[in-house]
Amino acid sequence: MEAETLGLAQEIDFSMWALFARATITVKLVMILLILASFWSWSIIVQKIIDYRRARAEAAKFDRAFWSGEPLDELFEKLGPEPKGSPDKVFAAGMIEWGRSHRNDGALIPGASLRIDRNMDVAIAKEAETLQRGLPVLATIGSTAPFIGLFGTVWGIMNAFIEIAEQQNTNLAVVAPGIAEALLATGLGLLAAIPAVIFYNKLSADSDRIIAGYEAFADEFATILSRQLDS
């Protein structure tokens, strides 16, 4: 009898597709949801890696231009009022407010320094929002995917026990497929959650460093303009 049971268990297909095909509708929906979440998180991860690499290259390029000794007015004219790069936008925001703070006779309107700082802070906030877009999705997938997978596992095991009760049979050939299908949901949940959590932490740290670079530049630029205001 035991040899016959083992023979039946060996004949069962335990491939990923076979486990998915034998699962109940609820467990299939859970698996599909987790697979889609995994693809979604990886698309965000790849896009953010590309975006952050480009942002660092733009910052390095702008730093070379800014500290090259070229007059700021000429640099601003070269970049234009609506540049594409993020550090360029912060610089342009400060220069635009600097130009608006002059009267027709060349005198400065009081409070120019505060307005310049505020204008650059607004530009930094907009760039930070763009850099961090998609990161909350990674955090959500990382925190919820294991629980969604666990729900699929619980549901699958429940149905496995129902099938055991209906067949009045607890041999390996009856129990193993249902348990394997249920555990696949947990595996998919972890497969979606682990990369999402790891890259959320890494990308958040990268984003904070890039934004800190923008803020440091804004402080340095404001100091330069402040010296000109005082003189």
Phi and psi in degrees as a GROMACS rama.xvg file:
@    title "Ramachandran Plot"
@    xaxis  label "Phi"
@    yaxis  label "Psi"
@TYPE xy
-63.7395  -40.309  GLU-2
-64.1396  -38.0658  ALA-3
-66.1029  -39.987  GLU-4
-64.6817  -43.3024  THR-5
-63.5494  -37.0039  LEU-6
-64.2295  -40.8431  GLY-7
-65.6438  -39.7723  LEU-8
-65.2391  -36.5752  ALA-9
-69.5559  -25.7993  GLN-10
-78.3861  -15.1301  GLU-11
-75.3491  135.746  ILE-12
-82.8532  117.314  ASP-13
-107.427  22.8207  PHE-14
-68.7929  161.438  SER-15
-58.0846  -45.1493  MET-16
-65.2253  -40.554  TRP-17
-64.8924  -40.4901  ALA-18
-63.3546  -40.5039  LEU-19
-65.1865  -43.8416  PHE-20
-64.0106  -34.6586  ALA-21
-82.3789  -13.37  ARG-22
-69.342  158.948  ALA-23
-72.3161  167.302  THR-24
-58.3796  -42.7734  ILE-25
-62.0769  -46.2588  THR-26
-66.7672  -36.5513  VAL-27
-61.5333  -43.3348  LYS-28
-62.5471  -39.8373  LEU-29
-62.1585  -45.2811  VAL-30
-62.8678  -44.4751  MET-31
-61.7532  -42.7478  ILE-32
-60.7805  -41.7245  LEU-33
-69.9897  -37.1715  LEU-34
-65.0806  -43.3617  ILE-35
-63.4452  -40.8628  LEU-36
-62.4986  -38.4658  ALA-37
-64.5947  -45.6907  SER-38
-62.783  -39.866  PHE-39
-62.4661  -46.129  TRP-40
-64.1999  -40.7836  SER-41
-67.4116  -34.4142  TRP-42
-65.0932  -39.385  SER-43
-66.8502  -43.1183  ILE-44
-59.0788  -49.244  ILE-45
-63.1767  -43.5769  VAL-46
-63.4283  -40.9977  GLN-47
-68.7019  -37.8116  LYS-48
-60.8751  -42.5397  ILE-49
-64.8782  -45.1324  ILE-50
-62.168  -44.018  ASP-51
-70.2779  -34.9869  TYR-52
-64.3352  -41.5276  ARG-53
-66.0541  -40.0647  ARG-54
-63.4997  -40.3687  ALA-55
-66.8166  -38.4008  ARG-56
-65.7264  -41.1442  ALA-57
-63.4934  -40.5997  GLU-58
-65.3896  -42.1251  ALA-59
-64.596  -41.4921  ALA-60
-64.475  -42.9644  LYS-61
-68.0171  -39.035  PHE-62
-59.361  -41.5224  ASP-63
-62.7852  -40.7032  ARG-64
-70.7826  -39.1196  ALA-65
-69.3914  -40.7732  PHE-66
-95.1509  15.0616  TRP-67
-77.8624  -10.829  SER-68
95.8556  -2.95496  GLY-69
-68.001  136.941  GLU-70
-55.1531  141.222  PRO-71
-63.9996  -35.2611  LEU-72
-63.2613  -40.684  ASP-73
-68.4427  -39.3626  GLU-74
-63.1513  -39.9686  LEU-75
-66.2442  -40.8125  PHE-76
-64.0036  -36.0936  GLU-77
-68.5305  -40.1539  LYS-78
-77.8346  -35.2644  LEU-79
87.8192  166.38  GLY-80
-72.8583  -17.7261  PRO-81
-129.75  70.0283  GLU-82
-72.9385  167.551  PRO-83
-90.3059  -39.2893  LYS-84
-70.0135  148.152  GLY-85
-64.1609  -50.1766  SER-86
-63.7396  -30.9855  PRO-87
-63.0334  -38.49  ASP-88
-66.9163  -39.0456  LYS-89
-63.7569  -45.1576  VAL-90
-62.3112  -44.7858  PHE-91
-63.0143  -37.3966  ALA-92
-61.5241  -41.8343  ALA-93
-67.4961  -41.6266  GLY-94
-68.6031  -37.1781  MET-95
-63.3833  -44.3314  ILE-96
-69.1989  -32.969  GLU-97
-60.8931  -43.1538  TRP-98
-67.4954  -36.8318  GLY-99
-70.9103  -21.532  ARG-100
-81.6196  -1.91336  SER-101
-96.3405  135.253  HIS-102
-77.3874  174.909  ARG-103
-63.7994  -30.4142  ASN-104
-84.6728  3.25805  ASP-105
95.0904  -12.0696  GLY-106
-74.3087  156.02  ALA-107
-91.7368  140.689  LEU-108
-73.3043  135.319  ILE-109
-57.2864  145.475  PRO-110
82.8039  16.6682  GLY-111
-62.5808  -42.3643  ALA-112
-60.0652  -42.7923  SER-113
-65.3009  -40.6367  LEU-114
-67.5377  -38.4785  ARG-115
-62.8315  -46.4893  ILE-116
-58.5326  -44.4245  ASP-117
-66.232  -39.4318  ARG-118
-64.7752  -40.9343  ASN-119
-69.124  -35.2543  MET-120
-63.1802  -38.7479  ASP-121
-64.4573  -42.7124  VAL-122
-63.0627  -41.4904  ALA-123
-63.7178  -41.1809  ILE-124
-61.6891  -39.793  ALA-125
-65.7142  -42.3456  LYS-126
-68.2975  -34.9122  GLU-127
-65.1332  -39.5029  ALA-128
-62.5389  -39.7665  GLU-129
-67.0569  -42.9339  THR-130
-64.0149  -36.8166  LEU-131
-92.5766  0.577688  GLN-132
-64.2082  129.138  ARG-133
99.3014  -23.0324  GLY-134
-64.8771  -38.1643  LEU-135
-60.3397  -30.2451  PRO-136
-65.141  -42.846  VAL-137
-61.145  -41.7885  LEU-138
-63.6311  -40.2973  ALA-139
-66.3013  -45.2537  THR-140
-62.9992  -42.8941  ILE-141
-63.6463  -32.4152  GLY-142
-90.2609  -25.9924  SER-143
-103.777  -26.1077  THR-144
-58.0221  -41.6172  ALA-145
-61.5697  -36.0244  PRO-146
-73.2135  -35.6935  PHE-147
-64.7787  -43.3178  ILE-148
-62.6276  -38.7675  GLY-149
-65.3779  -36.5889  LEU-150
-61.6158  -44.4628  PHE-151
-61.44  -38.0846  GLY-152
-65.8607  -46.2951  THR-153
-60.9375  -43.8274  VAL-154
-64.0057  -42.8459  TRP-155
-65.4194  -41.5051  GLY-156
-66.5531  -37.5532  ILE-157
-59.9015  -44.9024  MET-158
-68.2472  -31.7459  ASN-159
-64.5778  -41.9912  ALA-160
-68.3187  -34.3794  PHE-161
-63.777  -41.8323  ILE-162
-65.1586  -37.8561  GLU-163
-62.4116  -43.2194  ILE-164
-65.9233  -38.4681  ALA-165
-68.0154  -38.9304  GLU-166
-86.3125  -11.9337  GLN-167
53.9795  43.5023  GLN-168
-144.955  127.413  ASN-169
-115.875  22.4599  THR-170
-75.1619  167.551  ASN-171
-60.2785  -35.5028  LEU-172
-65.1929  -26.9643  ALA-173
-88.6812  -40.363  VAL-174
-78.7553  -43.862  VAL-175
-59.0929  -47.4515  ALA-176
-60.4875  -43.9424  PRO-177
-63.9234  -41.3275  GLY-178
-67.3819  -41.1689  ILE-179
-63.4559  -42.3395  ALA-180
-62.1419  -40.6642  GLU-181
-66.9071  -42.6118  ALA-182
-69.3212  -23.8995  LEU-183
-60.947  -35.4666  LEU-184
-63.3311  -42.53  ALA-185
-64.1437  -40.9485  THR-186
-60.5455  -42.2612  GLY-187
-66.5542  -35.8444  LEU-188
-62.3685  -43.6821  GLY-189
-68.543  -35.8877  LEU-190
-62.549  -33.9829  LEU-191
-81.051  -36.4819  ALA-192
-78.3913  -42.7074  ALA-193
-61.6998  -51.299  ILE-194
-62.1191  -36.4513  PRO-195
-62.0159  -43.5775  ALA-196
-67.5914  -45.9667  VAL-197
-60.2467  -48.9469  ILE-198
-76.5707  -25.1605  PHE-199
-62.1584  -46.3449  TYR-200
-63.9829  -43.345  ASN-201
-66.1921  -47.7762  LYS-202
-68.3896  -33.545  LEU-203
-63.6211  -43.236  SER-204
-64.3342  -42.0017  ALA-205
-61.8797  -43.4088  ASP-206
-62.3745  -42.7668  SER-207
-62.6218  -39.3848  ASP-208
-66.3547  -41.3113  ARG-209
-64.6673  -44.9468  ILE-210
-64.8146  -38.3111  ILE-211
-61.8773  -34.9069  ALA-212
-64.1144  -41.4347  GLY-213
-62.6411  -42.591  TYR-214
-66.5553  -38.9966  GLU-215
-64.0728  -41.7245  ALA-216
-63.3849  -42.8849  PHE-217
-60.2235  -39.4972  ALA-218
-65.0305  -43.6226  ASP-219
-64.6232  -42.046  GLU-220
-66.2534  -40.4993  PHE-221
-63.7498  -35.5988  ALA-222
-64.8036  -41.4347  THR-223
-62.3146  -45.7794  ILE-224
-67.2541  -34.1771  LEU-225
-63.6058  -39.3562  SER-226
-61.981  -39.9096  ARG-227
-67.3957  -37.0743  GLN-228
-63.1658  -41.9515  LEU-229
-69.9775  -29.9203  ASP-230
